[in-house]
Amino acid sequence: MAISRPAKPWGFVGVLPRPEGPVVPVDLTAVFDNDGFTQGTPPMNNVTSRGAVIAVPHGQYRGLRLLGACHGGSVGADAAAAYADGTTGTVNSLTDWGRTPAYGEAVAVLTTQRIGTAGPQNFPVRVFHQVVDLDPSRELISLKLPNQNYPLMRLFAMSLEGGS
C-alpha cells in the first residue's frame, strides 16, 4: 500500500511551547516501574517518584521537557539534575492531575474521566507539559526523581532541548 500524501498535522500545535533547536529523546523504559494500577506488573508505562535515577544522553542542554502528573497531591519535592562536574541543579515539581497547573506547567491532555480500580469515574484529570531550564554550560549526566511514596509523581515522557 502506498501513501499518496502525508496526513494532516494533529495535536496541540500552538498550545504547547515549541522547542528551540534540536531535541534529544530520553529512553525511560529501563526505569519504568508502574502501569497505573500495580507496581512491577507489565506492561509498565511510567516512572514514579521513588528515587529513580534516569540516565540521559550526556551533553550540554538548555532545557528539559517532561510529560507527567502527580496523584494524591502535588509533589513539592524537586527532582535533581546531575552534572559531570559533580554539581546538581533543581528540576521543578509537578501538579496533581486533578488540579490546575501550580508549577508553571501547561495542560497537555485534559480528560473528563479517570479509570480507577473500581472503573470509570467522572472526574477530570490532566497530564502536564513542563519545560525546565538547565545549565547549558555544564554536561548533564542524569536526573534523579524525589524519593517518596505519596503523593506520587509519574513521568510518561522526557526529552532534552538544545543538545551539543
N, C-alpha and C positions, 0 to 999 in steps of 0.2 A: 504494500500500500504506500503510495506517495502522498506527501503533504504538499499541496499546491501553494499555500501561503501560511505564514505564522498566525497563530491565534491572537485575538485582541488582548492587550495587556489587562491584567486584573490586579486586585489587591487594594492597597491603601496609598496609591501614588498621590503625593501632595499632602498627605496627612502626617506621615511619619517623617522625621528628618532624614534627608538623603545623605549618604556617606560622601566624604571628600577624599578622593584618591582611592588607592587600592584597598580592598577589603580581604582579610585573611580569615577563613572559617576555622573555628576551633572544634576538633572532634571530641565530643563529650561521651561517646559510647563506652569508653574504658571506665568512666566513673558513674554511669547511670546506676542508680540504686533503688528506683521506685517506679511503680506503674500506675500510681494514683490511688490504689487501694491497699496494696500489700508491699512489703519490702522484700526485695530479693527474688521475686517471682517473675519470670519472663512473661510477656515481653516488657522490658523496662523502657521508659521513655523520658525520664527526667532525673536531674541531680538534686539532692536535697541538702539542706544546710546542716550537715552533720560532720563538719570539719574536713570535707573533701578538698584535696589539693588537685587542681586541674592544670595539667601540663599544657603549655601553649607553644606554638612555633616561636622559637627565640627570635627576638628582633626589637626594633625601636618602633613604638606605636604611639599615636596621639590620642586614640580613643578605643573604648571597649563598648560593644553593643550587646545588650542582654535581652533575651525574651524570657520572661518569667513572672512569677507572682508568689505570694505567701498565702498560707491559710492558718486560721487560728489567731490572727492578728498580724500586724505589720512587723517585719523583722528590723529592729533598730540597730542590731549589731552589724557593723560593717565587715565586709569581706576585705581581704588584703591582696594587693598586687606585689609580688616578689620580684625584685630586680637582681641581675647578675652581680652587682657590686655589694649585695648583702642588705640593701635597704628595702623598705616596704612603703607602699602608699595605700591610702584608703580608697576602697571602691564602695559606692553608695549602697544604701539599703533598698529594700523593696516593700511595696504596699500590699496589704491583704487584698485578695482578689475580689472580695465583696465590698470594697470601699473605693472611693475616688482617689486618684494619684496623690500621694503625700510626699514623695521624694523626687519630684521633677520628671517622673515618667510620663510617657504618652500611652494612651489606651490603644493597644494593637488589635485586640479581639474583645468584643463585648457580646455575651450571650444572655438569653433570658432565663435559662435554666442551668442547673448543675446536676450532675449524676452523683448521688451518694450511695452508700452501701445498701440503702433501702429503695433505691431507684431514683427517678427524676424528681427534682424539687424546683418549684417556681421561685427561683432566687437568682437575680442577675449577678454574673461574675465576669471578671476581666483578666486578660493576660496583658502584661505591660511590656513596653519597649523602653529600655533605659539606656541612655548614652552617657558614658562616664569618661571624663578626661584622664589620660595617662600622661606620664612624663616622657616626651619623645626623645629626650637626651640620654635616657638610660635603657638598657636592654632588659625587656620583660622576659621572665622565665616561667612563671606560674601564677596562678590565682588560688587563694585559699578561702573557702567559704567559712562563715562562722560556725562554731560547733554548738548547736542547740537542737533540742528535740521539739519544742513547741514554744511559740509559733514556728512554723516550718517554711523555709524559703525553698522554692522549686525553680530550677532553671531548665528551660527546654532547648534553647539555642544560644550560641555565643559567637561573636566574630570580633576581630581586631581591625582597627582602621588606620590606614596610613603607614603600613609596614615598610621597613627598609632593610 
